[in-house]
Amino acid sequence: MYAIPVLASRSPQTSVAFWEKLGASFVFVTDDQRYGGVQWRGLEFHYYHTDETLLLENSLFRVNVDSQDILDELYDFLLHHNVIHPNGHPEIKPYGYREFSILDPFGILITFAFRLP
């Protein structure tokens, strides 16, 4: 069993293209361009069209990884692609995670995290 998050987007086509530039292995956008999805590094998520700015600005997506090495590798890769949130560089949080964040083209905050032992 697994879950596929469905995220808001002003343009699913643009959101999917963002991940495609980062190496997504599978992408699709419906003919009416109101729904799309990607598979990237073992993750799958979809986007649906909305014009609700407040929804976009308050949407979050969290990805927990299995090791600090994976977290560091992802950070280096995403830093190279200039998508790290300005305040999203790696840090240890008081709730026991080391994490960093990126922003998608419409401002959805995507956090990558490792739970510290």
C-alpha positions in Angstrom: 0.0 0.0 0.0 1.2 3.5 -0.7 -0.2 7.1 -0.9 0.1 9.6 -3.7 -0.1 13.2 -2.6 -2.1 15.5 -4.8 -0.9 19.0 -4.7 -2.4 22.3 -5.8 -0.9 24.1 -8.8 -1.8 27.1 -10.9 -0.5 25.1 -13.9 0.0 21.3 -13.5 1.9 21.4 -16.8 4.4 23.9 -15.3 4.7 21.9 -12.0 5.3 18.7 -13.9 8.0 20.4 -16.1 9.7 21.6 -12.9 10.2 18.0 -11.8 11.0 16.9 -15.4 14.0 19.3 -15.3 15.1 17.6 -12.1 15.0 14.2 -13.8 11.5 12.8 -13.2 11.2 9.5 -14.9 7.5 9.5 -15.6 5.4 12.5 -16.3 1.9 13.1 -17.5 -0.5 15.9 -18.0 -4.2 15.5 -19.0 -5.3 16.9 -22.3 -7.2 19.7 -20.6 -3.9 20.5 -18.6 -5.8 20.5 -15.3 -4.1 17.4 -13.8 -0.7 16.0 -14.0 1.8 13.8 -12.2 5.4 12.7 -11.8 7.6 10.0 -10.5 10.9 11.2 -9.1 13.4 9.2 -7.1 10.8 6.7 -5.9 8.2 9.3 -5.1 5.0 9.8 -7.0 2.8 12.8 -6.7 0.2 14.6 -8.7 -0.9 18.2 -9.3 -4.4 19.6 -9.8 -5.3 23.0 -11.2 -6.5 25.8 -8.8 -6.5 29.6 -8.9 -6.7 29.8 -5.1 -3.5 31.7 -4.1 -4.0 31.1 -0.4 -4.2 27.4 -1.0 -0.9 27.4 -2.9 0.9 29.6 -0.4 -0.2 27.3 2.5 0.5 23.9 0.9 3.2 21.6 2.2 4.7 18.3 1.2 7.1 16.4 3.4 9.4 13.6 2.4 11.2 11.6 5.1 14.4 9.8 3.9 16.2 6.8 5.4 19.6 8.2 6.1 21.6 11.4 6.5 23.7 10.4 3.4 20.5 10.4 1.3 19.5 13.8 2.7 22.9 15.2 2.0 22.9 13.8 -1.6 19.5 15.3 -2.2 20.5 18.7 -0.8 23.6 18.8 -3.0 21.6 17.9 -6.1 18.8 20.4 -5.4 21.2 23.1 -4.4 23.0 22.6 -7.8 19.6 23.2 -9.5 18.9 26.4 -7.5 15.6 25.3 -6.0 16.5 25.5 -2.2 14.1 27.8 -0.3 16.0 30.9 0.8 15.5 29.9 4.5 15.5 26.2 3.8 19.1 25.1 4.2 19.8 22.0 6.3 19.3 22.4 10.0 18.4 20.3 13.0 14.9 21.0 14.3 13.9 20.8 18.0 11.5 18.0 17.1 14.4 15.6 16.2 14.7 15.9 12.4 17.5 17.3 10.2 15.8 18.8 7.2 15.9 21.3 4.3 13.2 22.7 2.0 12.7 23.7 -1.6 9.9 25.6 -3.3 8.1 24.4 -6.4 7.2 27.0 -9.1 4.0 28.1 -7.3 5.4 28.3 -3.8 4.5 24.9 -2.4 7.1 24.1 0.3 8.6 20.7 -0.1 10.7 19.5 2.9 13.1 16.6 2.9 13.9 15.3 6.3 15.8 12.6 8.3 14.7 11.6 11.8 17.7 11.7 14.0 18.5 8.7 16.2 
